[in-house]
Amino acid sequence: MSERIAVMGAGVMGAGIAQVMALAGHDVVGYDISAEVLATAREGVDTGRFGVRGAVERGKLTEADADAALARITFTDDLDAVTDADVVIEAVPERLDLKVEVFRDLDRRCTATTILASNSSAYSKCRTASAARPASSDNSAASSWSGTLSGSSSSRTS
């Protein structure tokens, strides 16, 4: 069974993460507040320098695989579209205040079993994860850092 992935932030990194996850067979929602960024992300994943069409031209991907990957990605400015994802990967700009705000909001909106992950390399994962409620020791679904996706992730409870 493939997980439903959401990517918060559809800039270069977020769009790239969405593309890789879709190529791996996951349904992906790419979220951003900017319509312009969303349009650029859609175009980049499709026909951009590292998009799926270029991979087809270079013989790295079949046309059918490219089409299937594109069909699995939805880019949106509707924040509610990310709340039922199994995994949410944060890829917003490298501003600690913004990352903390995003994690707090996701913690309130997503289920207790949703894995929240960060693409950040500039900030301590502990600083961004502190925005979410701590994992409970009596919840078997909760765990500390797993490091399985995008370098780090955090499970939390309601």
N, C-alpha and C positions, 0 to 999 in steps of 0.2 A: 504494500500500500504506500502511495506517495504522500508525503506531508504537504499541506498547504502552507506556502511560504509568503510572508509579507515583507517588503523592504520599505523602510521609512527613509525617504530621500531618494529622488530619482536623478541625481546628478551623475557624473561620470562613474563614480564607484557604485552607487545604487543601481544604476541601469545595467552595469556590468554584472553585478551580483544577480540581478533578476534574470539576465540572459543565461548565465551559467546554471542557475537553479532550474530554469525552464528546459535547457538542453539536457539536464539530468533527469527530466521527466516529472518535475513538480509543477503544480499549478501555482502561479505567482501573481501577487498583487503588488505593484509598485506605486507608492504613495508620495505625493509632493503637494505643497501648497501653491506652487506656481504652474499655471497652464503652459507657459513657455518652456519651463524645464521638462514638463511631461511630454510635450510635443517633440522636444529635442531627444529625449530618452527613447521614445517610440521610433523615431527616425534612426537614431544611432544603433539600436538593437537590430533593426532591419537592414539598413543600407550603409551604416557608418563604417569607418575604417576597420573596426574589429567586429562589425555586425555579422549576422548569419549569412547574408547574401555574399559577402566577401569570403566567408568560409566555404561556401558552395563553389565559388569561382576558383578558389585555391585547391579544391578537391578534398577539403577537410570534413565536409558535411554534405549529405545528399539534400536535394531540393525538398524531398518529403520530410526529412528531419528538421530542416529549417522552418518549413511551414508549420509543422507540429509544435515546435518550440514557440513560434510566434503566437500560435493559437492558445498556448498555455499562459501567456502573459497579458495582464490587464493593468494599464496605467490609469490612475484616478486621483482626484483631489478630495474624494469622499473618505474621511477618516474611519467611518464605520465599516468600510470594506476590509480593514485589516484586523478587526477585533475577533474574527473567528478563525484566524490562522493558527496553525500548530506551532510555527516558529516565526518570530518577528525579528528581522535584522535591522538594526539602526545604522543608517548611513547618512546622517545629517551633517552639516558643516561642523568643523572642529571647534566648537564653542561649548565649554563645559556647562554653562547655564542652559543652553539649548538642549544638550543631551540629557541633563537632569530633568528638565521639563518634559521631554519626550518620554523618558522612562516612567516618570510619575503618572503621566496621562495613560500610557499603555498599561501600567499596573492597575489602574482603576478600571480600564475598559476591557481588558482581555481576561480569559479564564485563568484559573489557578494553575492549569497544566500547560499553558502557553509558555514556550521557551523564549525568553528575550535575549537577544545577542547583540553585540556591538562590533562595528567595523573600525572603531577608533584605534589609532595607534598613538595618539598624542596624550591620552589621559589614562590614569589608572582605572582598571575595570572596577575596582572596589569603590572608587568615587562615583562612577556612573551608576553602579548597581545599588548604591546606598539610597537611591531615589525610590527603589521598589521596596515593598514590604519584605521583611526577612522571611526566609523559608522556615517552616515549622517542622520540628523534629518528629511530630506525630503524623505527618503527611508523607505517605510512601512515595508520592509523585514528586515531592520536593527534593532537591539536592543542591549542593553548592556548584561551583564552577565545573562545567564538563569539558569545555575547550574543544567541543566537537564541531562547532560551526563558526566560521568567521573568527576563529581564534579564541572566543570565549562566549559563554552563555550563562544565564542565571534562571533557575526555576524559582517560583515563589508561590505563596498560598494566599487565599482570600481571607 
